[in-house]
Amino acid sequence: MQQNNKKRENLKHHMSQKLVEVVRQMLIQIFRPLVRVLLRFNVPFHEVSEILKWTYVDVSSKYFGLNGKPPTKSRIAVITGLSRAQVDAQLKVDLFNADQSHRKWHRAGRVLTGWVEDEAYRNHRGQQIKIIPLESSDEPDFKYLVEKYSGGATIRSILDELLRSESVSFDPEGFVELIKPYYLTENDPDDIQNIDFLGLSTQYLLETIDHNIDPERKGPRFQRIILHDKLPKSLANIAESYARKKSQELANDVDEYIEHLIQHSDLEEEQDLLPYIGVGIYFYKADENHNEIHE
């Protein structure tokens, strides 16, 4: 009997050590791309550590109470490993600004997608019309795009967002020209919207995974990853082009369906409304120099 108890204790210790190692590797995988971004922005370690300290206290105070009651400062100190003085200091500040800026670029992106995908914005040869009037009574215009695809935003707000991201241009005669069919700027380390997009996209992916591995939550959310190795580099562009086409089709379809549900729901009656819902899609591949060290 004593020998069996010892075996169980050894197994428990082994599993604990194994879990520690898995968590360590998981953190490195998450931190590596994040730290690359932070170093490009010249964000020092102590700034990140202070934010992480605040986040530990914030999350534990919101989600780790007992019997439906908020946790005490002593409990927060125990589960976070911080002192009571540190916990008290972090509880007195609020570092998170929960604005709705992501709604702007989401709606602007939908308008661009509509411009590219909508058959009404193609000529008789099937070619895309890249210059359209802001408003018109007899031809496809920008106003119709905003009304159909933005989910209730004003023409001016969408136009301003697209001008800011340099996705369109606007001339004094009242014509809008499509410059690029996507909203976020590429390879611009100073673009605030790209940073916002990074935080939001990563948050939603991690929230989904957290939901799926939490034994207290029922009903797993959909989350899949497709992984292949040893694809010839000469075929990578073909694979990416195919994935982009199919992913865009899926994104458009899901986006239109959810918007249809929203538009046809009876919002005049009092209902519980979800803060957000959606699907995230991304394409990934190893950098060609991912094993090299840059100086």
URGI-V662162 format. One record per run of one state. SS is the DSSP state (A for helix, B for strand, O for the rest). FROM is the first residue (numbers start at 1). TO is the last residue. If there is no record, write none. Layout:
[[SS	FROM	TO] [SS	FROM	TO]]
//
This chain:
[[O	1	1] [A	2	40] [O	41	44] [A	45	63] [O	64	65] [B	66	66] [O	67	68] [B	69	69] [O	70	72] [A	73	80] [O	81	83] [A	84	91] [O	92	100] [A	101	117] [O	118	118] [A	119	121] [B	122	122] [O	123	127] [B	128	128] [O	129	130] [B	131	133] [O	134	140] [B	141	141] [A	142	149] [O	150	154] [A	155	164] [O	165	167] [B	168	170] [O	171	174] [B	175	178] [O	179	191] [A	192	213] [O	214	232] [A	233	263] [O	264	295]]
//
